[in-house]
Amino acid sequence: MKKCIEQLNSTKITFLFMVILLLSAVSCDKDDATTEDLSSSEVISSTELQFSDEAEMISEEIIIVAEDVYATDEISMTSKENYSSDYLPDCVVVTSIVTDTTREKTIDFGNGCELPNGNVLSGIINLSYAKNMEEASKNIALSLENFTFNGVSVEGTANVVRVRSNGNGNPQATTDASFNATWPEGETASFEGTRTREWIEGYGSGFWGDNVFLITGKRTYIGRLGNVYIKEVITPLRRELSCRFIVSGVLEISRNDNTASLDFGDGSCDAQGTLTQADGTEREVFLRRFLKN
C-alpha cells in the first residue's frame, strides 16, 4: 500500500510539473505576441504599421467626405450657381436641415456604399456648422453613428476649422479628431490629434478625380497592444483623390525615445513605402492588410 501511495504521489508531481511547463510555454508565446519580436532598434512592427496606416486612412476618408459635402454647400451658396460634386455615389443619402443659425447635414451610407476609390463605408456622418456661408472661417462639428470603413467599426468626433482661402489662396481644413477603431478580428486602436489639409488642386471642378490635398500635422496613435506612438508629418503628405493611398511625403513615428520615418514614395499610386528604423535600417513595407493593389 505504501508503495502504491508513493507511485501515486510521484505521478501527481510529474503531472503538475508538466502543467507548469505548459503554462510557461503559453505565457512565453503570449509575451512574444505582445512584443511582436521587436529588436532594440525597431520602433514599430510591420503589422502595427499596417494597422496604424489604416487608421490614418480612415480618418482621412471621413474628413474628405465631410469637406466634399461642405464645399458643395459653400460653392453653391457663394457662387449663386447650382454646383454639385460627383464624389459621393447615388447610394449615399445627404439630408439637410437649416435652422435660423445652423446647417445640419446627415450623410447616410446605409448598410454599405462603395466610394469611387473603392473604399466601402456604412453608417452615418453628421455635420453641423453656421448657416452663413459667406464667412471666411468656420467651425464644423462632426460625429459618427454606427460607422464602418471597409468593415472597421469607428467611433468618435472631430472639429474642423475650415478657411475659404489660406495664405496660398487655397481652401484649408484643420481637423482636431479623436477616433476609436475596432477591426473585424477584434483588434482595437485609437488615434487623436490635429491634421491640416490644404486643397491644392481641383476645388470647384465638380470632378472628384482631379482633387489633390497636402496634409501636415501631428497625432497620437495608441496601437492594439497599448503602445503609444507619436506620428508627425515632416514632409507634407500628398493625397490625390484618384488614388486611395498617400502617394508621397514623409511621416515620423516615435515611441519612447526612438524615432522611425516612413517615406511614402515618389508619387506612384501604391500601398508601399520605405520604413527607416532608429538605427538607420531601411526596408520596403506594404501598408495594407486588406488590399494588395
C-alpha positions in Angstrom: 0.0 0.0 0.0 2.8 2.5 0.9 4.5 1.7 -2.4 1.3 2.4 -4.3 0.8 5.8 -2.5 4.4 6.8 -3.3 3.8 5.9 -7.0 0.6 7.9 -7.0 2.3 11.0 -5.4 5.1 10.7 -8.0 2.5 10.6 -10.8 0.8 13.7 -9.4 4.1 15.6 -9.1 5.0 14.7 -12.7 1.6 15.8 -13.9 1.8 19.1 -12.0 5.3 19.7 -13.4 4.0 19.1 -17.0 1.2 21.6 -16.4 3.6 24.2 -15.1 5.8 23.7 -18.2 2.8 24.1 -20.5 1.6 27.3 -18.8 5.1 28.7 -19.0 5.2 28.0 -22.7 1.8 29.6 -23.3 2.9 32.6 -21.3 6.1 32.9 -23.3 4.1 32.7 -26.5 1.8 35.4 -25.3 4.7 37.6 -24.3 6.2 37.1 -27.7 2.9 38.1 -29.4 2.7 41.2 -27.2 6.2 42.4 -28.1 5.9 41.2 -31.7 9.6 40.3 -31.5 10.8 43.9 -31.9 14.6 44.4 -31.8 16.1 47.1 -29.7 16.4 49.4 -32.8 12.8 48.9 -34.1 10.2 51.5 -33.3 7.2 49.8 -34.8 6.5 46.4 -36.3 5.3 45.8 -39.8 1.9 44.6 -38.6 1.4 47.5 -36.3 2.4 49.9 -39.1 -0.3 48.4 -41.3 -3.0 49.0 -38.6 -1.6 52.4 -38.0 -1.7 53.4 -41.7 -5.3 52.0 -42.0 -6.3 54.2 -39.0 -4.8 57.2 -40.8 -6.8 56.5 -43.9 -10.0 56.0 -42.0 -9.7 59.5 -40.6 -8.6 60.9 -44.0 -11.7 59.4 -45.7 -14.1 60.7 -43.1 -12.7 64.3 -43.5 -12.7 64.0 -47.3 -16.4 63.1 -47.3 -17.2 65.9 -44.8 -15.3 68.5 -46.8 -16.8 67.4 -50.1 -20.3 67.9 -48.6 -19.4 71.2 -47.0 -17.7 72.5 -50.2 -20.9 71.7 -52.2 -22.8 74.0 -49.8 -20.1 76.7 -49.8 -19.7 76.9 -53.6 -23.5 76.7 -54.3 -24.2 79.5 -51.8 -21.3 81.8 -52.6 -21.2 81.5 -56.4 -25.0 81.5 -56.7 -24.8 78.6 -59.1 -26.3 75.1 -58.8 -23.0 73.3 -58.1 -22.7 69.6 -57.4 -19.9 67.2 -56.8 -19.7 63.7 -58.3 -17.6 62.2 -55.4 -20.5 60.6 -53.4 -22.4 57.9 -55.3 -26.2 57.7 -55.5 -26.2 55.1 -52.7 -25.3 57.9 -50.2 -28.2 59.9 -48.9 -27.4 63.5 -47.8 -30.1 65.2 -45.7 -30.1 68.9 -44.8 -31.8 70.7 -42.0 -31.4 74.5 -42.0 -32.3 76.5 -38.8 -32.1 80.2 -38.2 -28.4 79.8 -37.3 -27.1 76.4 -38.4 -26.9 73.9 -41.2 -27.2 70.3 -40.1 -26.1 67.6 -42.5 -26.7 63.8 -42.3 -24.5 61.8 -44.7 -26.0 58.2 -44.7 -24.1 55.4 -46.3 -26.7 52.8 -45.4 -25.5 49.2 -44.9 -22.6 49.7 -47.2 -21.8 52.1 -50.1 -18.7 52.0 -52.2 -16.9 55.2 -53.0 -15.2 55.9 -56.3 -11.8 55.0 -54.8 -13.1 51.5 -53.8 -13.4 52.1 -50.0 -16.7 50.8 -48.6 -18.4 52.9 -45.9 -21.6 52.3 -43.9 -23.4 54.2 -41.2 -23.8 58.0 -40.8 -21.5 61.0 -40.7 -23.2 64.0 -39.0 -22.1 67.6 -39.7 -23.1 70.9 -38.1 -21.9 74.4 -39.0 -23.1 78.0 -39.1 -25.7 79.0 -41.6 -23.9 81.9 -43.1 -21.7 80.5 -45.9 -20.0 83.9 -46.7 -17.8 83.6 -43.6 -14.1 83.4 -44.3 -13.6 80.8 -41.5 -16.0 78.3 -40.0 -16.1 75.5 -37.4 -17.6 72.3 -38.5 -18.7 69.8 -35.8 -18.5 66.1 -36.9 -19.8 63.0 -35.3 -20.3 59.3 -36.3 -23.2 56.9 -36.0 -22.8 53.1 -36.5 -20.0 54.0 -38.9 -17.6 51.5 -40.6 -14.8 51.8 -43.0 -14.0 48.6 -45.0 -15.5 46.6 -42.2 -13.6 48.5 -39.4 -16.0 50.0 -36.8 -15.2 53.6 -36.0 -16.5 55.8 -33.1 -15.6 59.4 -32.3 -15.9 63.1 -33.0 -14.0 65.8 -34.7 -13.9 69.6 -35.0 -12.9 71.1 -38.3 -11.8 74.7 -38.8 -12.4 75.4 -42.4 -11.0 78.5 -44.1 -12.1 79.5 -47.6 -8.6 80.8 -48.6 -5.3 80.3 -46.8 -2.0 82.1 -47.4 -1.7 80.3 -50.7 -5.2 81.2 -51.8 -6.4 77.6 -51.3 -9.2 76.2 -49.1 -7.9 74.6 -46.0 -9.3 72.4 -43.2 -7.6 71.9 -39.9 -9.1 68.9 -38.0 -8.8 68.1 -34.4 -10.1 64.5 -34.2 -10.5 61.7 -31.7 -11.5 58.3 -33.1 -11.5 54.7 -31.8 -11.4 51.8 -34.3 -12.3 48.1 -33.9 -11.3 45.7 -36.6 -13.4 42.7 -37.6 -10.9 40.4 -35.8 -11.5 42.3 -32.5 -8.3 44.3 -32.6 -8.7 47.9 -31.3 -6.7 51.1 -31.6 -7.3 54.8 -31.1 -5.9 57.9 -32.8 -6.3 61.6 -32.0 -4.6 64.9 -32.8 -4.6 67.6 -35.4 -4.1 67.4 -39.1 -4.3 70.3 -41.7 -5.4 69.5 -45.3 -4.7 72.1 -48.0 -6.9 71.6 -51.1 -4.3 72.5 -53.7 -6.0 71.2 -56.9 -9.5 70.5 -58.2 -11.5 72.7 -55.9 -14.8 73.7 -57.5 -14.3 71.5 -60.6 -17.1 69.1 -59.6 -14.9 66.1 -60.7 -13.5 64.1 -57.8 -10.6 62.6 -59.7 -8.6 65.9 -60.0 -8.8 66.8 -56.3 -5.3 66.9 -54.6 -4.5 67.7 -51.0 -1.4 68.3 -48.9 -1.5 67.1 -45.4 0.5 68.2 -42.3 0.2 67.8 -38.6 0.8 65.6 -35.6 -1.2 62.8 -34.0 -1.0 60.2 -31.2 -1.8 56.6 -32.1 -2.4 54.0 -29.4 -1.9 50.6 -31.0 -3.5 47.3 -30.5 -1.1 46.3 -27.7 -1.3 49.6 -25.9 1.9 51.1 -27.2 1.8 54.9 -27.7 3.2 56.3 -31.0 3.6 60.0 -31.9 3.2 60.5 -35.6 4.3 63.8 -37.1 4.4 64.8 -40.8 7.9 66.0 -41.7 7.4 66.4 -45.5 3.7 67.2 -46.5 1.8 64.0 -47.4 0.3 64.3 -50.9 -3.2 62.7 -51.3 -4.6 62.5 -54.8 -8.2 61.6 -54.6 -7.9 59.4 -57.7 -5.7 57.1 -55.6 -6.7 55.6 -52.3 -3.2 55.9 -50.9 -0.8 58.6 -49.8 1.5 59.0 -52.9 4.4 60.9 -51.3 5.6 62.6 -48.2 7.4 61.6 -45.0 5.9 60.7 -41.6 8.0 60.4 -38.4 6.9 57.7 -35.9 8.2 57.9 -32.4 7.8 55.5 -29.4 9.6 56.1 -26.2 12.9 57.7 -27.1 13.2 56.1 -30.6 12.1 57.5 -33.9 11.5 55.9 -37.3 10.5 57.5 -40.6 8.1 56.3 -43.2 8.6 57.6 -46.8 5.5 57.2 -48.9 7.5 57.3 -52.2 7.8 59.3 -55.4 4.2 59.8 -56.3 3.2 56.4 -57.5 -0.2 55.2 -56.6 0.6 52.1 -54.5 0.4 50.9 -50.9 4.1 50.7 -50.4 6.6 52.8 -48.5 10.1 52.8 -47.1 10.4 52.4 -43.3 13.7 53.6 -41.7 14.2 52.4 -38.2 16.0 54.3 -35.4 19.4 52.7 -36.3 19.1 53.6 -40.0 18.0 50.2 -41.1 15.7 50.5 -44.2 13.1 48.1 -45.6 10.3 48.3 -48.1 6.9 47.9 -46.4 3.4 47.1 -47.6 0.8 49.4 -45.9 -2.4 47.5 -46.3 -3.6 44.1 -44.9 -6.9 44.2 -46.8 -5.7 45.2 -50.2 -2.9 44.1 -52.5 -3.0 46.7 -55.3 
